[in-house]
Amino acid sequence: MAGVPLRVEILRAGEEHVAQIARLAESRSLNGPDGARGSVEGGSTAGGFLVSAYTEADYRARLESSEHFYVAVKGGQVLAFLLAYSSDQVEPDEWLNRRIKTALGSFLVIKQICVARDAARAGIASMLYYHVLDQWHESPVIAAVVNDPPNDASARFHHKLGFQELTRLTPPDGLPRVVWVWRKPREAMLHAQYGTAVDLYKHEDNLNWQKLNNFFYITAGLAAATAFCLGKEGAGGSLGKGLAMIIAIMGIGVSLGFSLMLRFGRQYLLARKEAVIELEEYMAWHGGERIVNRRTDDPGSAYLKVSPTGAIMMLLPVLVAVCWLAVLGVLISD
């Protein structure tokens, strides 16, 4: 129908796509015209970087031998492709894959993924990955990503898709790789882990509030002891003043100690929150809803990611420490 925008389709690569695949791969090759490092073999980022210099004949041969060879097509144009095959298809010269096979056993290797520069950051790489992951159930899936220089974008991409770092290796070509692995999650286990992650997140939040509550109790007790030492009911004179100075020093130490505990507690809280968000991202792809991570990317919602309440909790003991320092200064100068 005229006027209807064309959609990106994921298709099995065929003979009619081979020429476009070869040109796209050449544009993203280490030795190709766009050889600047960015996107990597076995990964997906914004630039372009394929290690294996496959020719058009190589891709044509892989049409039949590779279990997964897909293209993302829009209006007849190949925007991206993904080439993956099982460990049974690994060639003798694939040093890294053969070494992983010895340690891991059977797996599916995502050998290449390549996205056209003008189609980058459109979610096409994720579409191709999920197309494979939704079909493959037999063994783990691995992706070896060049990590020179460190590829943070690829790490975020694979984490989002549920991959975990398996190992780091440097093949004979001298280019260090990070090997990512994905295993088919069990639904019941995933639900149990999400419940555990949420409970840990709530526990860490409650623990921080308990720390702050205990800090206020201790501070109130120290303040009362200081007033007693300096008042008529206390020891009075130089002895009372000396005891008050000792209590003030204790107050400074307690305040700084609790500030440090709350600082680490806030870091633990954010780490627990990140774990919950990662699980939510995976479940959202399969029909779930984002709860903890909902609306965090909206304008003006950056505070949802950094927990400013936790920062205030951490600063309160510092403020009290300053007050104790002022009390100590008055006692010394008096």
Buried (B, 14 or more C-beta within 10 A) or exposed (E): EEEEEEEBEBBEBEEEBBEBBBBBBBBBBBEBEBBEBBBBBBBBBBBBBBBBEBEBEBBBEBBEEBBBBBBBBBEEBBBBBBBBBBBEBBEEEBEBBEBBBEEBEEBBBBBBBBBBBEBBEBEBBBBBBBBBBEEBEEBBBBBBBBBEEEBEBBBEBBBBBBBEEBBEBEBEEEBBBBBBBBEEBEEEEBEEBBEEBBEBBEEBBEBBEEBBEEBEEBBEEBBEBBEBBBEEEBBEEEEBBEBBBBBBEBBBEBBBBBBEBBBEBBBBBBEBBBBBBBBBBBBBBEEBEEEBBEEEEEEEEEEBEEBEBBEEBBEBBBEBBEBBBEBBEEBEEE
